Amino acid sequence: MSVELTPTQVASAQQAENSVGLVKSQTFHWCEPFALQSGATLAGFKLVYETYGALNDAHSNAILICHALSGHQHAAGFNDPKDSKPGWWDACIGPGKPIDTNLFYVVSLNNLGGCHGSSGPRDTNPATGQPYGPDFPTVVVRDWVNSQTLLADHLGIKRFAAIIGGSLGGMQAMQWAIDYPQRLGAAVVIAAAAKLSAQNIAFNEIARQAIASDPNFHQGHYAAEQLVPDKGLGLARMIGHVTYLSDNGMREKFGREIKSGDITRGADVEFQVESYLRHQGQAFSQHFDANTYMLMTKALDYFDPARDNGDDLVATFAPVTAKFLILSFTSDWRFSVARSEEITYALIAARKNVASAIIQSEHGHDSFLLPLPRYVDVLKTYLTRIHQEISNGTTS
């Protein structure tokens, strides 16, 4: 559960030696037609992004951060002096942290179709003058990667030292390595899979149905009605959030603690876990867009790069030249250790350079967002080695 900081604590956090401090989001505009895998074409698009650290003279020390389902460009530091919480991956990005901004130039963006400034369902459809809503074209992981290459060109980055992502972000790192093998030195794939299981697809569909069943949804045209399907979106978030945690983690955090009511009489009882999930759902529905949630979960469902190679993942990895680091967590049942091992074994069979680690954790899928000691050590050691190779000019 989040804790609000005092103004003094906020100022201290923003000025800490291991914080990137105050940062501003920037916007990249692509003003030419952009063809999507679905067959649709956008007249242009915008991507909102943030950068941390400095690009070296050789432009060889850049790292791209790809976000997961509900992520965005604000991965580290603070956007405003009044902010009480830093970016979503601040635990791992900053001076001296695993993704060390003293060593690397870090780029983090909000994906196409997002709701934090990049072109998406909230934008105006030039054909109608109304918000796109559900009419924003379907986008898939390959479309995101293609748009990210254009942002990289704009920033003068021809090759990333590493592309890093957890969950859906890890899928993007994989797609980069397959489609643009010469444009990255390493892919760090954390708590991800080469394709979703039927169970994962089922959870995503349940969440979408929760949104669609909200009376305010209006088949996705709620903005035109000046409505927000907050109950449906909040319920979708509650469903998803439960799957990101583990049974042991929830037991440790909540147990059967009661927040209010009399359980002996069964009168108005509210368990702590119920209160927590309601808070998560309500908070999420205030800053996320329901159509974006639909779009992002479908992109998760559709990801399957081996489909083009007869479901042969080994053959799919044949063009890869990047090194890989595959990380998974013992209690993550949504993207289990076995799913990461599938990627690792396929890379080994394809005779690629791959390292992997299984991290002990009780925090489920959300483990990849937390500063777990062994996780931090593995990630920091790997990226430090990459920086040494850049400095020595020994990158492949």
SVG drawing of the C-alpha trace seen along z (x, -y; Angstrom):
<svg xmlns="http://www.w3.org/2000/svg" viewBox="-25 -21 64 48">
<polyline fill="none" stroke="black" stroke-width="0.4" points="0.0,0.0 1.3,-3.4 2.5,-5.8 2.3,-9.6 5.5,-11.4 5.8,-14.7 7.1,-17.7 10.5,-17.4 10.7,-13.6 9.7,-14.3 12.4,-17.0 15.0,-14.6 14.0,-11.7 14.2,-14.0 17.7,-15.2 19.1,-11.8 22.4,-10.8 20.9,-7.7 17.9,-9.5 17.8,-11.0 15.9,-13.8 13.4,-16.0 12.8,-15.0 10.5,-16.2 8.7,-14.1 9.4,-14.9 7.4,-14.2 8.6,-12.7 6.3,-13.4 6.4,-11.1 4.6,-13.0 4.6,-10.4 2.2,-7.4 2.9,-4.5 1.7,-1.1 0.6,1.3 0.6,5.1 -3.2,5.1 -3.2,3.5 -4.3,0.1 -2.1,-3.0 -1.8,-5.9 -1.3,-9.3 1.4,-9.9 1.8,-9.4 3.5,-10.8 5.5,-9.0 6.1,-10.5 9.4,-9.6 11.9,-10.4 15.7,-10.1 18.1,-9.7 21.8,-10.0 24.0,-11.2 24.6,-9.8 28.3,-9.2 30.2,-10.6 30.0,-7.3 26.3,-7.0 27.0,-3.4 25.7,-3.5 22.0,-3.8 19.5,-1.5 15.8,-1.2 13.2,-0.5 10.1,1.2 7.1,1.0 4.5,3.7 0.7,3.6 0.0,0.5 3.4,-1.1 4.4,-4.4 7.3,-6.7 7.9,-7.8 10.2,-5.1 12.5,-7.0 12.8,-10.2 10.0,-12.8 8.1,-14.9 7.1,-17.6 8.5,-18.9 5.2,-18.0 5.3,-14.3 5.3,-12.0 6.2,-8.9 8.9,-8.4 8.7,-6.6 7.5,-3.0 11.0,-1.4 12.9,-3.9 14.2,-1.1 16.4,0.1 17.2,-3.1 19.5,-5.8 23.1,-6.6 24.7,-3.5 21.5,-1.4 21.4,1.7 20.5,-0.4 23.2,-3.0 22.6,-6.4 26.3,-7.3 27.1,-4.7 24.1,-4.6 21.8,-6.9 18.4,-5.4 15.3,-6.0 11.8,-5.1 8.7,-5.6 4.9,-5.3 3.9,-2.8 1.8,-3.6 -1.8,-3.1 -1.0,-4.2 -2.8,-6.8 0.0,-8.8 0.6,-11.1 1.5,-8.9 -1.0,-8.5 -3.9,-6.3 -7.6,-5.9 -8.0,-9.2 -6.6,-11.1 -8.8,-12.7 -9.6,-10.6 -9.0,-13.0 -11.7,-11.2 -14.5,-12.0 -13.2,-14.8 -14.1,-12.7 -11.9,-10.6 -10.7,-7.3 -12.0,-5.3 -12.4,-1.7 -11.6,-2.7 -8.0,-3.2 -6.3,-0.6 -5.1,2.7 -1.4,2.5 0.9,5.4 4.3,5.8 6.0,5.6 4.3,2.3 5.7,1.0 9.2,2.1 8.9,0.5 7.8,-2.8 10.6,-2.6 13.2,-2.3 12.0,-5.7 12.3,-7.2 15.8,-5.8 16.8,-7.3 15.4,-10.7 17.7,-10.4 20.7,-9.5 20.8,-5.9 21.7,-3.3 22.3,-0.5 21.2,-0.1 23.7,1.4 20.7,3.2 16.9,3.3 15.2,4.2 11.7,5.1 9.6,7.0 6.4,9.0 5.0,7.3 8.2,5.3 10.3,8.4 8.2,9.5 9.3,6.2 12.9,6.9 12.6,10.3 10.9,8.9 13.6,6.3 16.3,9.0 14.4,10.9 13.5,8.1 16.4,5.7 19.4,8.0 22.0,5.4 20.4,2.6 20.9,4.1 23.8,5.6 21.8,7.4 18.1,8.2 17.2,8.5 13.9,10.4 12.3,10.4 9.3,12.4 8.0,12.9 7.0,15.6 7.4,16.4 3.6,16.5 0.7,16.5 -0.8,19.6 -4.5,20.3 -4.9,19.4 -3.3,16.0 -5.5,15.3 -8.5,16.3 -7.6,13.8 -7.2,11.0 -10.6,11.8 -12.3,11.8 -10.8,8.4 -12.0,7.1 -15.5,8.4 -15.5,6.6 -14.8,3.4 -17.3,4.1 -20.1,4.9 -19.8,1.4 -23.0,-0.6 -20.7,-3.6 -18.6,-1.7 -20.9,-2.4 -19.0,0.1 -15.8,-2.0 -17.4,-5.4 -17.6,-6.6 -15.6,-9.7 -18.2,-11.0 -20.8,-10.5 -18.5,-12.2 -18.5,-9.1 -15.8,-6.9 -16.3,-3.1 -14.5,-3.3 -16.2,-0.4 -15.4,2.0 -11.9,0.7 -11.4,0.9 -12.7,4.5 -10.3,5.4 -7.4,4.0 -8.5,6.0 -8.6,9.2 -5.2,8.5 -3.6,7.5 -4.5,10.7 -2.8,12.6 0.4,10.5 0.7,11.6 1.4,15.0 -0.6,16.9 2.3,16.8 2.9,13.1 -0.8,12.3 -0.8,14.4 2.2,12.5 0.9,9.1 -2.8,9.5 -3.5,12.9 -7.1,12.8 -6.8,9.5 -10.0,7.6 -10.2,3.9 -13.7,3.3 -16.9,5.0 -17.7,7.9 -16.8,11.3 -18.4,13.1 -21.8,11.7 -21.0,11.5 -21.8,7.8 -20.3,5.5 -17.0,7.3 -14.2,6.0 -11.0,7.9 -7.7,6.0 -7.2,7.7 -10.6,6.5 -9.9,3.0 -6.5,3.1 -7.9,4.4 -10.7,1.8 -8.1,-0.9 -6.0,0.5 -9.0,0.6 -10.2,-2.9 -6.8,-4.5 -6.1,-2.7 -9.4,-3.8 -8.6,-7.4 -5.4,-7.5 -5.7,-4.7 -7.9,-4.4 -10.3,-1.5 -9.8,-1.3 -6.0,-1.3 -6.4,1.6 -8.4,3.5 -5.7,2.7 -2.7,3.7 -4.2,7.0 -4.9,7.9 -1.3,7.1 -0.3,9.5 -2.6,12.2 -1.5,11.9 2.3,12.0 3.7,15.2 6.8,14.5 7.2,18.2 3.9,18.3 5.7,17.1 8.1,20.1 5.7,23.0 5.8,22.6 9.5,23.3 11.0,20.9 14.5,22.1 14.2,21.2 12.6,17.9 15.8,17.0 18.1,17.8 18.6,14.1 19.4,13.1 22.9,11.7 22.2,10.0 23.2,11.5 20.3,12.5 19.7,12.4 16.5,14.2 15.2,13.6 12.3,15.3 10.8,15.5 9.9,18.6 6.4,17.5 5.4,15.9 2.6,18.2 1.3,15.8 4.6,15.9 6.2,18.9 9.8,20.1 9.0,22.7 7.9,20.1 11.3,18.3 13.1,21.7 11.4,22.2 13.0,19.1 16.4,20.0 16.4,23.5 15.4,22.3 18.2,19.7 20.7,22.4 19.4,24.7 19.8,21.8 23.4,21.5 23.0,18.0 24.7,16.3 22.3,16.6 22.5,16.3 19.6,17.0 18.8,16.7 15.8,17.9 15.2,15.5 13.7,16.7 10.7,14.4 7.4,14.5 6.0,11.5 4.7,13.2 4.8,11.5 5.3,8.1 8.7,9.2 10.3,7.6 9.4,4.2 11.0,4.7 14.6,4.2 15.1,7.8 18.8,8.2 19.7,11.1 17.7,9.7 19.4,6.4 22.8,8.0 22.3,10.1 21.0,7.2 23.7,4.9 26.5,7.4 25.2,8.1 24.9,4.5 28.2,3.5 29.8,6.1 28.0,4.7 29.4,1.3 32.9,2.7 32.6,4.2 31.5,0.9 34.4,-0.9 36.8,1.7 35.4,1.8 34.7,5.5 31.0,5.6 30.0,8.1"/>
</svg>
